[in-house]
Amino acid sequence: MAGEIKKVQAALRELALGLPGATEEFPWGERVIKVDRKIFVFLGRDEPHAGWGMSVKLPTSGPSALDQPFAEPTGYGLGKSGWVTASFEPGERPPLVLLRGWVLESYRAVAPKKRLAELDGAAPPKPAKARRKRSK
């Protein structure tokens, strides 16, 4: 089943990195995906044989997410801000469809409006042109 966890990790990483402005970093030895320098998903370490966990910001579905047996408020005070951690032991099968939805919700919660416009297929707003004062 460690193979199942690796498949889920890979699918979520691919989804997250496919979002506008997403980049990958490894602070604290853990994989994180950011949008414009703000983390929207912690994808844990690449050690599926030891279990696996991920954290996302869920301002809308957070309360219902915490009803899942594998979910809890994220530590370090992040849970108070709507962050949820999902943890899976070796042999467990993470629910990919649910977790994909969580990654997308977290991205929408963290990404700036410009990136959300890109995601939704709209052209980002153009900056306003400076007006010149007319001389009299």
N, C-alpha and C positions, 0 to 999 in steps of 0.2 A: 504493500500500500504506500510505501514511501514514494513510489513512482506516481501514484495518484496525486500526492501533495506537490511533487515537482511539476506535474502537468498544470495544476491549478496555479501555482506560482508563476509559471511561464505565461499562461494565458492572461493573468492579471497584469503582469509586467508589460506584455505586448499591448494590452488595452490602454494602460496608463500612459505608456510612452507614445502612443498614437494620438494622444490628445494635444490640441494646440499649445505650443510653448512648453511642453513637458520635457524635463531633463532628469537624469538619474545621478544620484550621489550615494556615497557610502560613509556617512558620519557614524561614529560609534561602532563601526564594523557591521552596520545594518544597512540594507538597501532601502532608500527612500526615493520617491518620485516627487519632483517639485514642479510648480508652474510659476514662472517669474519669481524665482527664489523662495517661494513659500511651499512648504511640504503639504501635499494633499493625501499621501498614502505612505505608510511605513509598511514595507513588505518583509521585514524580518531578515533573518540570516538564511543562507543557502545550506541548511542542515536538516533536510526533511526526515532523516533517520532519527532525529532527536525531537521531532514535533515541529510545529510551525505556528506562527501567529502574525497577524497584520492589524494595523490600526488605521481608522479613517474618521473623518469628521462628518457626523450625520445630524445636521440640525433639524431635519424633518422626520426621518424614520428612526432616529436614535432611541426614543422610548420603546418602540416595538422591537428594535434590534436587540435591546437588552433582555427581551423575553426569550431569546435563543439560548439554549444550554451552553453554547460555546462562547458567548459574548459577555463582556463586562466593561464598565467604564475604564478608560485608559488611565494608567497611573500618572504620577508626576503632576497631578492637578489638571491634566488635559480633559479628563472625564467631565469636569465641571463646565467645560466649554463645548460639550457635545461630541467629544472623541470617544469612539468605541473600539475595543480590542476584541478580535476573534482569535481563539487559540484552538489548535488541533493537535492531538496526540498521534504518534505513528499508528497507522492502521485505520484512522478515521478518514472519512471521505468528505472534504470540504465542499459545501454547496456552491459550485461555480456561478450559477445564474444569479443567486442572491448576492454573492460577493462582487460580481461585476456591477450590479446596480449600486452597491455601496461605494465602489470606486468612483462611479460617475457622479453620484450625489456629493461625494467629498470634493471632487474636482469643481463642481458647480458652486460649492460653498466657499472655496478658497480662491478660485480664478478671478482675475479682474474682468470687468465688462467687455473689454476688447477681446479677450480670449473666448469668452462665452459667445460673442457675436461670430467669431471664427468657427466655433464648434457648431453653432446653429445655422451656418451657411450664409449669414448676412455679412455684408462688407463692413469692416470696422468704420466708425464715424470718422470723418475727416476733421482735422483740426480747423478751428475758425481762423479765418484770415484777419490779420490786423488791418484796421481801417486807418487810413491816413487823414489827418486833419487838413482841411482846405485852408490855404492862406487867403487872407482878405486883401 
